[in-house]
Amino acid sequence: MSGNGEGLAPFRARLDEIDDAIAQLLGERFDICRAVAEHKSANDIPMMQPDRVVEVRERYLARGAAVGLPADFSAELFEVLIGATCRLEDEIIAALAGAASQEAESA
């Protein structure tokens, strides 16, 4: 066997499948966060829910540990994901508030 990667094709194919599944799940998670933002906006619920953030972070760390992920990786992944989804919610809530304000002004 040579050192040029022969024999890696099955591993790479499975990694590609997993990466596709991860992207699909992240897309679904962001879709749900969009719906959450719309619900929060419609019901005057603050975007930031600190207790929920703590709960989700603890779950990420526990689930990561349960499957052998390094704790620092799980923590960093959570920070990236929660940061991106919070920004998304902020943007949607601000846009909806702006649209509602414009409608009120034109009425």
Secondary structure, DSSP 8 states (H G I E B T S, - for coil): --SS-TT-HHHHHHHHHHHHHHHHHHHHHHHHHHHHHHHHHHTT--S--HHHHHHHHHHHHHHHHHTT--HHHHHHHHHHHHHHHHHHHHHHHHHHHHHHHHHHHH-
